[in-house]
């Protein structure tokens, strides 16, 4: 499976330009900055192969303007392929070429922009060592294997290579940040041999251990040497300050439990080891710290702002207190003015210090963000008030009005808004947190004797589970690891992973997924994938990467944010100037001016209101918050949407191309009839068919082999005759030489291509078979047609209803299959599809997709993610259906965890709902600014006398961001279309 996934990755990378008429996610430049186009042919492979990724935590970003300044600074560096800034999670993901730039330079560049950047080493370390297994065809002697081994060892980034002549395999340990499997395959082929990838081989896992009791460097070295002696340990990195060991190891050979046992048995038991917390905890810890900081700042601001509010808004209307506050201290300066000055100063300069810092960092690099608007607005109010108070203190007649309440209340409301915004943003990523919490804290580990009997059971930390461990799952407990059942029967609720509502029956040999719930019965399972290899970990990584990816519509907000703040400052100054000049030239009556202020102060209030009501944050949050919640909701329903690009394309889909086998049908075909045209023992006939078909991965081939097993006594593990000269013709069939006979098994086209005559009787059998929606397979022996095998692949339950619902959604359905026309038409008629393309090879499916796109359709391709990979890549949206736990991450834009066709509707409907929410967010964010700024500028004042005080404008600005996030959070209430709830899922029985 890993080889197939990598093959799909290659197809996506290499075939992209040929298959898709428009840029496909992700769209990135191929050449580092500073590399000439002429050098592309010579440098292109190296550049691709030596591409690296760095993930950084960036502290201090508050809006899309901040993200824009970071992205701009990073992209100016030479050798940057792409930079994605996630302002919500405070992360930057940068793809770069190590020969042009390094991680430290990128980090320092972000720091120079004014933000604090640190490498996220836990994520980086997951991919610092990777092992690939490659099959090498054509080696005949040790000289061949030595040549290949030397060539691989010479590739930069290869840490170790081993080539075995006997098994015709190479195992290469390499750093994926420096080289790639593509380059390794090319290196082998350049030596003259055929290279086929067996596994992408993330067989090297990493773990972080904290060891108590280590006091000296000598102790660290002793422990390191003890751990290095274990089989399977690849690399060890130590951090003496934290007493931390980071181990890279092969989970097939060893695991964390072995490491802890070795550590605690060393040094007479004085060392104690434990697993470090997950890396995800770091981000959550930072988020919690940020929430605490905003809450604390808001509380302290209230301590000083409430007195200012009372002094300026309440006490001035209480006769006794008003008299005391109006008492003059120095000349015309009153007690009230002095108290307001004293209370507002800490709010402006101590509590509001973050806004000064943010403004300075932004302006120093030629950009402007929300902090600049807040700092300018509050400073204007504060320093005018200081001027007013000082002038009153030095004058015997001046009676001014201060705006101290404006600056302090403005800062308080903004801090409240930021606190609520951070709280709400934390909830947008709850889906990931819930997924990560699915894994149980403990597991029951069984020890078995040589006969498989349970010797002992022990409760252990679930993170200590190692590959091939046997785990006991009691009723009501969560499955602790991916694996398969070796004993027991039960039903397992997999809804939290796949979205499948009904419990799934499990018995010996069935696969189980970590994090699912065992309902009844005790199960013993053998762990097959642990840690970062598990299905849960893959889903979390996929959802995280989806939430990092920008939707194309986000570019609209990015363009606006670049000019937003400077434009608002100009509008603010223009507003003040217009009102000030209007007063000077008597353009409005003096009665409009409130009794407590003069024309300059009125103009100043309008100018400050414009500056603080404008909100760039709401625009910046409109898309990413909706994408985060939408992808999280999708993951909870078994629909994994890979980012904003997939989301945006999916909502426009108006044509869906379905593969037949495994998509519209169950993908588990069975032989239902066999007709022989010559006298031949059926057992001997199937012996030859099975020997030929056993080398094929096609579902129809597997059905023939499974049926042939019934004629053998050793049904469980039969040994078929040896087949030589095996050739697979994709979409048509196979041929081979078995027992010196040429065997051809395939469809009518394959038989005719080899000029083999098809008798009328066989034609009639084929027509009858196809009329029953069965697939007819022809078998020829030594160029003579011998028999016809009828294979039935039942329709998936609800297939007809799903096509009907898609029609009601105005989505055209088309079926493309490599099967014969008769079977294809019969299946299409059963489900209600009008347009059918049959006997199509994989590349022809991709061509059909391109033709539909050229006709103006937005096309989604639904397939199994393997045979249909060219079409999946060519489509605007590729959907891998029935991928289960083997998620075809590189093959599709959307992965449907279940095999239910109804999830196609859920994916499209969810994308439409999410995108409508993005539109709503933009309408609100833009509408708020378009309406709010004129009102703040005094557009309603001449006709109604209504004006917006700056502190209310600031509160409105803070509320706008919170409202956008809350609007996105409403997506959590998403329910799939009502017709799907009425869809009756019937069981399938094949006799």
Residue, then its C-alpha position, 0 to 999 in steps of 0.5 A: x500500500x505504501x508503494x502505491x501511495x508513493x506512486x500516487x504522490x509521484x503522479x501528482x507531482x510529475x503529471x500535474x501539468x499534463x493532466x489539469x488545465x488549471x493550477x492544482x493545490x498546492x501551487x508553488x514555483x519550481x525554481x529558487x529565487x536567484x536561479x536562472x531559467x536556463x538552469x532549470x533542466x540541470x538544477x531542477x531535479x536537485x532543487x526538487x530533491x533537496x527541498x526542506x520544510x521548517x515549521x516555526x512558532x511565531x508569537x505576537x501576530x494579531x491579524x492578517x496584516x501581521x501575517x502579511x508582513x511575515x510572509x513578505x519578509x520570508x519570501x524576500x529571502x533567496x531559495x524560498x519556495x513557499x511560505x504559509x503563515x497561520x495567524x490563528x495558530x501562530x505558526x509559519x510553515x516554510x518550504x525552502x532549498x538548503x543550498x540557498x538559505x537555512x532554518x536559522x536565517x528564516x527564524x532571524x528574519x521573522x524576529x527582525x520583523x518584530x515577532x518571536x519565532x522559534x523552531x518547532x523541533x518536535x514536528x521537525x524531528x518526526x521527519x529527520x530520518x526516513x527509511x525507504x525500501x526499494x525493489x531492484x530488478x536486473x541485479x545478477x551478481x555482487x558487483x551489481x549490488x555493490x554498484x547500486x549501494x555505492x551510488x546510493x551512498x554517494x547521494x547527499x542526505x543518505x545516511x546509510x544504504x544496504x543492497x541485498x542481492x538475494x532479496x533484490x531489495x535496497x534499504x536506504x536511510x536518509x534525511x528527507x529534508x536533504x534528499x527525496x525518494x524520487x532522487x533515490x529511485x532515479x539514482x538506481x535507474x541511472x546505474x542501469x537497473x529498474x527501481x520499484x518503491x516498496x514502502x515510503x518507509x516512515x519506519x523510523x519513529x521518534x520519542x522523547x524521554x525525560x530521565x530523573x536522577x541524571x546528575x553528571x555528563x558521565x551518567x548521560x553518556x552511560x545511558x546513551x551507550x546503553x540505549x545505542x546497544x539496543x537493536x533498532x535504535x538509529x539515532x540518539x540526541x541528548x539535552x543535558x539541561x532538561x535530562x531529555x533523550x530523543x531517540x529515533x528507532x525502528x518500531x518493528x525492532x524496539x520501542x519506548x517500553x524497552x528504552x525505559x526498561x534499559x534506563x531504569x535497569x542501568x545504574x542500580x535503579x537510580x534512574x527513572x524515565x517517562x515519556x515527554x508530553x506530546x508536542x501538541x501540548x506546547x501549542x495548547x499551553x501557549x494558547x492558554x497562556x495567551x488567554x491568561x495574559x489577555x484576561x489579566x490585562x483586561x482585569x487590571x485595565x478595569x481597575x483603572x478604567x472604572x474610576x475614570x468612567x465614574x469620574x467622567x460619566x457618573x460623578x459629574x451628575x451627583x451634586x455633592x461629588x461634582x462640587x468636589x471634583x470641580x475644585x481647582x488645584x492649580x489655576x483652572x486645573x480641577x481635582x477631577x481632571x488630575x484624578x482622570x489623568x492619574x488613573x488613565x496613565x497606567x492603562x495607556x502606557x503599562x497595560x497598553x504597552x503591547x500596542x506600542x510594541x506591536x506598532x513599533x515592530x510593524x512600522x520599523x519594517x514598513x507595514x502597518x497593523x491594527x496596533x498602529x490604529x489603536x496606538x494612534x487613536x489612544x495617543x491622540x485622545x490621551x495627549x490632547x487631554x494632557x495638553x488640555x490639563x496642562x494648559x488649564x494648569x497654566x491659565x486663569x481663563x482656559x476651560x478645556x475638556x479632556x478625553x482620558x476616558x476615551x483612551x482608557x475605555x478604548x484600551x479596555x474594550x479592545x483587550x476584552x475583545x481580544x480575550x473573547x477572540x482568543x477564546x473563540x479561536x481556541x474553539x475552532x481547533x477543538x476537532x483536533x484536540x478531540x481526535x487527539x483525546x480519543x487515545x486511551x491513557x492506559x492499555x492492558x498489555x498481555x504476555x503470551x507463551x509459545x502456544x498463544x496462551x495468556x501468561x500475564x496481563x499488565x496495565x501500562x501507559x498507552x504510549x508504551x505500546x510497541x508494534x506486535x504487542x498483544x492488547x486486551x480490550x474489555x467491553x466499554x474500553x477504547x481500542x488502544x492501538x491500530x491492529x487486528x483481532x487475534x481472539x474474540x468477537x465484539x462490535x466496535x463503534x468507529x463513529x469517532x474516526x470514520x463517522x460510521x454510526x452503526x457499530x461494526x462487527x469484529x472477529x479474528x483477522x479483522x482490523x481495528x482502529x485506535x481510539x474507537x470504542x469496544x461495545x460488547x465482548x472481549x478482544x485481543x488485538x495485535x498492535x500493527x501501527x503505533x505512535x505517528x504511524x497510527x490512523x489517528x495520527x495521520x488524520x490529525x496531521x492531515x487536518x492540521x495541514x488542511x487548516x494551514x492551507x490558504x483558500x484562494x479567496x483568502x487572497x482577496x483579504x490579503x490584498x485589502x489588508x495591505x492597504x487597509x491601515x494606511x487608508x484608514x489613517x488617511x480617512x481619519x486625518x481627512x475626517x478631522x481636517x474636514x470637520x475642523x475646516x468646516x467649523x473654521x469656515x462656519x459650514x455648520x451652525x455652532x449649535x451642533x457643537x456640544x456644550x462641553x467641547x469646542x469645534x477642534x475637540x469635536x473634529x478630533x473625536x470624529x477622527x479618533x472614532x474613524x481610526x479605532x472603528x476600522x477593523x482589519x482583523x475581521x477580514x483576516x479571520x473571515x476565511x481561516x476560522x471557517x476553514x478550520x471549523x469546516x475541516x474539523x467538522x468534516x473530520x468528525x464525520x469521516x470526510x477529510x478535506x485537505x485545506x482551503x483549495x479543496x474546499x473552494x473547488x468542491x463547493x463549485x462542483x457541478x459534475x461528478x465522475x464515478x469509477x465503478x468497481x469499489x465506488x458504485x459497487x462494493x469492490x468485493x466481486x465474487x465468481x457466480x458462474x463458469x462456462x467452459x467451451x472445451x472439455x477440461x476439468x474445472x479444477x485444472x482450469x482454475x489452477x491455470x487461471x489462479x496461477x496467472x491472476x495471483x500476481x494481479x492486484x485487480x479486484x476481479x483477479x482476486x475474486x477468481x483466485x479466491x474461487x479457485x481456492x475452493x478446489x484445493x485442499x490447502x484452501x487457506x494458503x495454496x501453492x499455485x503453479x509458477x507463472x513466467x513472463x507475466x504481463x499486466x495490461x491495465x484495464x484489460x487483463x493479464x497474460x503469463x506462461x504457466x506449465x508451458x502454456x500461454x494463458x490470457x485472462x481478460x476482457x474481450x478487447x484483450x482477446x481480440x488484440x491477440x487475434x484470438x477468435x471468439x466463438x458465437x457461443x462465447x459472444x452469447x454467454x458474454x451478452x447474457x452475463x453483461x445483461x445481468x450486470x455481471x462482468x464476463x472474463x474470457x480465458x484463452x489457453x495457447x491462443x484458443x478460447x476455453x472458458x468464460x467466468x461471470x463475476x458479480x460485484x454488487x452495487x453499494x447500498x443507497x447508490x441509486x438514492x445518492x445519484x438521485x440526490x446529486x441530480x436534485x443538487x444539479x450535479x451531473x453524474x457520469x460513470x467511467x470504468x475499464x469494464x465492458x460496455x454491457x456491464x457498465x450500461x447495466x450498472x449505470x441503468x440500475x443507479x440512474x446514470x445516463x452518461x457512461x464511458x466503458x473499457x477506459x484505461x486509467x489515462x483515458x479516464x483522465x482525458x475524459x475529465x479534461x474534456x469535461x473541464x474544457x466543456x465548462x464543468x467543475x469536475x470531481x472524480x470519485x475513485x479508490x485513490x489507486x487505479x484512478x490516480x491520473x483522473x483524481x489528479x486531473x479533476x478539480x477535486x479528487x475524492x478517494x472513497x473507501x480509503x479507510x485507515x490507509x488514507x491516500x493522502x497524496x492521491x486526492x483532495x478529499x478523503x472519504x473514510x467510509x465506503x458509503x457513497x453518501x459521503x460524496x454528498x456530505x463533502x459537497x454540501x459541507x463545502x458549500x455550507x462552509x463557503x457560504x459561511x466564508x461569504x457571510x463573514x466577508x459580507x459582515x467584515x466588509x459591511x461593518x467597515x463600509x457602514x461603520x467608518x462613515x457613521x464614525x466620521x459623522x455622516x449621521x450627525x448633521x441630520x440626526x445629531x448622532x455621533x459615535x464616541x471613540x470608546x464605543x467605536x473601539x468596542x464595536x471594532x473589538x466586537x466585529x472580530x469576535x462576531x466573525x469567529x462566532x459566525x464561523x463557530x456556528x458551523x459546528x452545528x452543521x448537519x448533513x442533508x436531510x435526505x441522507x438521514x432517510x436513506x435506508x442502508x440495506x445489508x448485502x448478501x452474496x450467495 
